[in-house]
Amino acid sequence: MLTDTSTAGHPLNECLNPDGSVKPVYRNLVNAIDSLGVPELQRRWGDANHRAALDAFTFMLDPREFRTVPTDWMPRLIPEGEWDVISRGVAQRLKAINRFLLDLYCGEQEVVPPDVMYSCQYFNPELLDYRPARDVFVHIYGIDLVHMGDGRYVILEDNLRIPSGITYQMKSAEIGLGAIPELAAGYDIIPYDIRAAYQEMFASLCEKDSPVCVLLTDSKYGSAFFEHRYLSELFGITLVEGSDLYIGANGRVWARAMGGDFEVDLIYRRVEDLELFVPGLTEAYLDHKVVLVNAMGTGACDDKLVFLWVPDMIEHYLGEPAILDQAVSYDLRSPANREYVLQNLDSLVLKTRQGYGGLGVFILPDLDKGYRSRLAQQLIEQPQVFIAQETLDFSQHLVFDESSGEFEGRYVDLRVFAVQNGHGEVTVFPGGLTRVSEANSRVTNNSSGGSCKPSWVVR
């Protein structure tokens, strides 16, 4: 069934060789799919979609429209050896970035040019000389990678302000295994427990053994509310909106509750503009009256231009080379780089420095000449707004068309999540969130209409 796909010949299809034969790690999975047959696979697919709807497994681009997360239930398989390199590379990068942020705000950072740093939209000068709890800025970290074949993964960008998606990683695997358990036959899937890691991280940042923690959401109409609700239940912490919190006479944060208001020690925040949601929260934070996860100021390393210097951060702070490569990128403040990019515009990717959620990403080979010309003009007028990256022909995976019963190739990336506790210990959660592009596109972000699929790390 899989070998009949018209896209089997893509040189970087993770499931199939160019001649259409199945790669060794996928043989058990393909055998299970063939044994089920198309009618049964379609029925199971529908069952998985129904379970997702019943669980309100959503990422709402439009609050007026209920939409479950579009998911392809055929899992992506990552061999344990490949995962070991990813895991070590992610932990290394997280530690170096945290050390850099500590120097940026509380010391003298010497890695990134000052004009780059101080032109960053997410740099917070009010945090100068402020040390967060246990000197940890980055507690929860997301990193986007693509697979280049032969087990090599390349980093596209870092996510440090409000990394999202860990729940989608978990639920896609849970629902897929529940609806089609046969796909796991013959595999030893490496398990993980985010609940224990997060709760230990929360406790390590506070003075109390059992701190009072809340999760601050942007409301039930927010795009990722499913994740906020799920995580608050999983961790056993109260889910609050901005109107539920206030600053008390003692300067501490309080939460309103039916049984009586209570003081809050730690806020796992899923909002960006704190003052908009909770007036006075920034001052309470700077007075060390409450811990924020992630800390204020982490966004300085969300900047796509600062991204260029992360390998230097690793060398400077850890004294070792970067384990994972990152996409070749160009600082457009340089006249020579601008000239190169303008001459090769039809083969590059442009990104705005402050973009997120797939916004501000322009894959120029996929755009028409007129659009490229308009972007070239913007680049000439405002080179400091953009960076350029080499376009990567990264891997595809197979997705199932439920209506036709056929498989086709789509581009996939991988968002990996890690947490760092107050002791500087990093936990990287196996598998990550595989995001899938739409047809005829290389943009995989869920905010831009992409889907996801389960990811298993297998021994």
Secondary structure, 3 states (H helix, E strand, C coil): CHHHCCCCCCCCECCECCCCCECHHHHHHHHHHHHHHHHHHHHHHHHHHHHHHHCCCECCCCCCCCCECCECCCCEEEEHHHHHHHHHHHHHHHHHHHHHHHHHHHCCCCCCCHHHHHCCCCCCHHHCCCCCHHHCCCCEEEEEEEECCCCCEEEEEEECCCCCCHHHHHHHHHHHHHHCHHHHCCCCECCCCHHHHHHHHHHHCCCCCCCCEEEECCCCCCCCHHHHHHHHHHHCCEEECHHHEEECCCCCEEECCCCCCEECCEEEECCCCHHHHCCCHHHHHHCCCCEEECCCCHHHHCCCCHHHHHHHHHHHHHCCCCCCEECCEEECCCHHHHHHHHHCHHHEEEEECCCCCCCCEEEHHHCCHHHHHHHHHHHHHCHHHEEEEECCCCCEEEEEECCCCEEEEEEEEEEEEEEECCCCCEEECCCCEEEECCCCCCCCCHHHCCEEECEEEEC
